[in-house]
Amino acid sequence: MKATKQINAGLQTSPRNKSTRRLMNDAFSRFIEKDGNFIEQFQTTGFNTRTFELYVSELLHAEGFTFEGREPHPDFCVTKNGVKLSIECTTANPTGNGNGGIFVYEGTNDKDSDAEGLRARQENEVPIKIAGALRNKMLHRVNKTDPKAYWELPHVAGNPFVLAIQTFHEHGALGFSNAAVVRYLYGIEHTPSWDEAGNLVINSEEVLEHTHMKAVSSQQASSTYPTRRTCRPFSGRTPARSPNSRGWLLPVRTPMRK
């Protein structure tokens, strides 16, 4: 937490962050806080998620949406051209950050210099991260006495419901989250090629599974072992099944001990 306070102090007083402070203050002045804990989370472990909420808020303001209601869930209820929609924000976050501090995102990542490694992460690791974040929101229930999914709430039911997601799980993740989201949601990979006449040809291939190998610490011994995490693309899962079905957005962990 000490590191968190030092970071916040730098953001608040450093001359080089003056334009950032002005931009953030302007955004916050237009932000409609509904749950009463935005500032506390913004200054601690919810920094990435709350920053993304500010971004979505500014996007909605810029696009001329009208904000409605003071209900704490979901994050936004807006209208435009006679259409009402509700939006809940979520982020794919870093793991193993249990020290109580914030993950200070950086725009570049040394790992991105490895083109093959970057492609592998974009095609498998990032979709699995996205699947986990979306699944958590799909399975979340509001109100312990009368549990309801976001889309079942009285002020949401019957209108479009949107899950807005962004990746903050590692440095540089914002640069390639778009392709990973499309790959996971639609289960399609597009690759370019050129015919003999030099015309661009877009090839489509179905993605059947995302697989990522990760080293996991053993609780019984001071060692690590590889584990395989897999999930299927969201595309093709019929809406006839209940959105809270355990089969949706479910990453599968398969230990692969040596």
Secondary structure, 3 states (H helix, E strand, C coil): CHHHHHHHHHHHHCHHHHHHHHHHHHHHHHCCCCCCCHHHHHCCCCHHHHHHHHHHHHHHHHCCCEECCCCCCCCEEEEECCEEEEEEEEEECCCCCCCCCCCCCCCCCHHHHCHHHHHHHHHHHHHHHHHHHHHHHHHCCECCCCCECHHHCCCCCCCCEEEEEEECCCCCHHHCHHHHHHHHHHCEEEEEEECCCCCEEEEEEECCCEEEEEEEECCCCCCEEEEEEEECCCCCCCCCCCCCCCCCCCCEEEECCC
